[in-house]
Amino acid sequence: MTARMQHDWHRHGLRSPEDLEALVAERLEGTGHASTSTGDARREPSYADFLGEQI
């Protein structure tokens, strides 16, 4: 992937396939307990949150 294309992913608020791969790997490695115990501290904004900001 070229530098320009990587910039475009982030410019549009999207994550590159490499970023997603790293995020999934991080979450899979750290799952020694139920995911509900993490609470809102690590909560990422949802698409609904994004739409709410636009209104």
Secondary structure, DSSP 8 states (H G I E B T S, - for coil): --HHHHHHHHHTT---HHHHHHHHHHHHHT-SS-GGGGTTTT----HHHHHHHH-
